[in-house]
Amino acid sequence: MVIMDKTEIFEKMKEIIEVKFTDSDLGGPYNLGNITIDSKMGEDDIGLDSLDVVEVTLMFEEEFDIEELPDEDLTKIAENGNRISDIVDLIEAHLK
């Protein structure tokens, strides 16, 4: 398992989101130009709907070689607006 710091995790997550949702055939509109660690993945910020969030979460699990992020943790994150910083923290905890 590769150890990554929060910045590296965030940059990889940002890349995954940008690559996946840059294709205009996927719907949107997506606000990909200003993704920060404090961005929320939801429709009010980056513009992902709930299905998009599930899909990108599965992509994060695959990219970071995580068997499965716990549902209870993902539920808490969803209740907080799917803030990228919360997901970075969760991934970082699973990489240790």
C-alpha positions in Angstrom: 0.0 0.0 0.0 1.4 3.4 -1.0 1.4 6.1 1.7 0.2 9.5 0.3 -0.2 12.8 2.1 -3.4 14.8 1.9 -2.2 17.0 -0.9 -1.4 14.0 -3.1 -4.7 12.3 -2.3 -6.6 15.5 -3.1 -4.7 16.1 -6.4 -5.5 12.5 -7.5 -9.2 12.9 -6.5 -9.4 16.2 -8.4 -7.8 14.5 -11.5 -10.4 11.7 -11.3 -13.3 14.1 -11.0 -12.0 16.3 -13.8 -11.3 13.4 -16.2 -14.6 11.7 -15.5 -16.9 14.7 -15.7 -15.2 16.8 -18.4 -17.1 14.8 -21.1 -20.1 17.0 -21.8 -22.2 14.0 -22.8 -22.5 13.1 -19.1 -24.9 15.9 -18.3 -24.0 18.6 -15.8 -23.4 21.4 -15.8 -20.3 20.6 -13.7 -18.2 23.3 -12.1 -14.8 21.7 -12.5 -12.7 24.9 -12.8 -12.3 25.7 -9.2 -12.2 22.4 -7.3 -10.5 22.9 -3.9 -10.1 20.8 -0.9 -13.1 22.6 0.7 -15.3 22.0 -2.3 -18.4 19.9 -1.9 -19.2 17.3 -4.6 -22.9 18.0 -4.6 -25.1 20.0 -7.0 -24.5 23.3 -5.2 -20.8 23.3 -5.7 -19.1 20.9 -8.2 -22.4 19.9 -9.6 -22.4 16.1 -9.1 -25.8 14.4 -8.4 -26.1 11.5 -5.9 -25.4 8.9 -8.6 -22.3 10.8 -9.8 -21.0 10.9 -6.2 -21.5 7.1 -5.8 -19.7 6.5 -9.1 -16.8 8.7 -8.3 -16.5 7.2 -4.8 -16.2 3.7 -6.4 -13.5 5.2 -8.6 -11.6 6.5 -5.6 -11.8 3.1 -3.9 -10.3 1.5 -7.1 -7.6 4.2 -7.5 -6.4 4.1 -3.9 -6.8 0.3 -3.7 -9.3 0.4 -0.9 -11.5 -2.7 -0.5 -14.5 -0.7 0.5 -15.0 2.6 2.3 -17.4 2.0 5.3 -21.0 2.9 4.5 -21.4 4.6 7.9 -18.5 6.9 7.1 -19.8 7.7 3.7 -23.2 8.4 5.2 -21.7 10.9 7.6 -19.8 12.5 4.8 -22.9 12.7 2.7 -24.8 14.4 5.5 -22.0 17.0 5.6 -22.4 17.8 1.9 -19.8 15.4 0.5 -17.0 17.8 1.3 -13.8 16.7 -0.5 -11.7 17.3 2.6 -13.8 14.8 4.5 -13.3 12.2 1.8 -9.5 12.9 1.7 -9.4 12.3 5.5 -11.3 9.0 5.1 -9.0 7.8 2.3 -5.9 8.9 4.2 -7.0 6.9 7.2 -7.5 3.8 5.1 -4.0 4.2 3.5 -2.2 4.0 6.9 
